């Protein structure tokens, strides 16, 4: 993602590798063909580097009267939990549990 003049850079969130799968945030959802900039998780096969699946972790609806890039919300942190789920917190402090086996995201709060 390129730096905007009106938005601080998105936090750097390291990928997590578990059972041969690398989980990471999609850096630019719009360029990837999705409907919003941030909030997407991609699962990548470590042995082939191929995408297994992507998941919208949370909605981030933009208000047309505001500048777009200042409304984008990215991951702030991502932690692998003991049960194999991922705990993702976004820049607004909202937390989500992603279950890779089910490919689902649910609010944690």
C-alpha positions in Angstrom: 0.0 0.0 0.0 1.3 3.4 -0.8 1.4 6.2 1.8 -1.4 8.7 1.6 -1.0 12.3 2.4 -3.9 12.2 4.8 -3.6 8.7 6.4 -0.9 7.3 8.5 0.4 4.0 7.1 -1.4 0.8 8.1 0.1 -1.2 11.0 2.5 -3.9 10.0 1.0 -7.2 11.0 3.2 -10.2 10.5 1.8 -13.3 8.7 1.1 -16.4 10.8 2.1 -19.8 9.5 0.2 -22.8 10.9 0.0 -26.4 9.6 1.6 -25.4 6.2 -0.8 -22.4 5.7 0.3 -18.8 5.8 -2.4 -16.4 6.9 -2.0 -12.7 6.1 -3.9 -9.5 5.5 -4.7 -8.6 1.9 -2.7 -5.4 1.6 -5.1 -3.7 -0.9 -8.5 -5.2 -1.2 -9.6 -2.8 -4.0 -6.6 -3.8 -6.2 -7.4 -7.4 -5.5 -10.9 -7.0 -6.9 -12.7 -6.8 -3.5 -15.3 -4.1 -2.5 -13.2 -2.5 0.3 -9.5 -1.7 0.9 -8.9 -3.5 4.3 -10.4 -6.2 6.3 -9.6 -9.3 4.2 -7.6 -12.3 5.2 -5.9 -14.6 2.7 -4.8 -18.2 3.3 -1.8 -19.3 1.2 -0.4 -22.8 0.8 3.2 -22.6 2.0 4.4 -25.4 -0.3 2.9 -24.0 -3.5 2.5 -20.3 -2.7 -1.0 -20.7 -4.1 -4.0 -19.0 -2.6 -6.3 -21.4 -0.8 -9.1 -18.9 0.1 -9.8 -15.3 1.1 -12.3 -14.1 3.7 -13.8 -10.7 4.5 -13.1 -10.5 8.3 -15.2 -7.3 8.8 -17.2 -4.8 6.8 -15.9 -1.3 6.3 -18.5 0.8 4.7 -17.3 4.2 3.4 -19.2 7.4 3.6 -19.1 9.1 0.2 -18.9 12.6 1.7 -15.6 11.8 3.4 -12.2 11.2 1.9 -11.8 7.5 1.2 -8.4 6.6 2.4 -8.9 8.0 5.9 -11.9 5.7 6.3 -9.9 2.5 5.5 -9.5 0.1 8.4 -6.7 -2.4 8.5 -5.7 -5.2 10.9 -3.8 -4.0 14.0 -2.9 -7.4 15.3 -3.4 -11.1 14.5 -2.8 -13.9 17.0 -3.0 -17.7 16.6 -5.0 -19.1 19.5 -4.6 -22.5 21.1 -7.7 -23.8 19.4 -6.3 -23.0 16.0 -8.5 -19.9 15.4 -7.1 -16.5 14.7 -7.9 -13.5 16.9 -7.7 -10.3 14.7 -8.0 -6.8 16.1 -8.6 -3.9 13.6 -7.4 -0.3 13.9 -10.7 0.7 15.6 -10.2 -1.8 18.4 -12.8 -4.3 17.2 -11.9 -8.0 17.6 -12.9 -10.9 15.5 -12.4 -14.7 15.7 -11.6 -16.3 12.4 -12.0 -20.1 12.2 -9.8 -21.3 9.3 -11.5 -24.7 9.3 -14.9 -23.2 8.7 -13.7 -20.0 6.9 -15.8 -17.8 9.1 -15.4 -14.6 11.0 -17.4 -13.6 14.1 -17.1 -10.6 16.4 -15.2 -11.4 19.6 -16.7 -8.6 21.7 
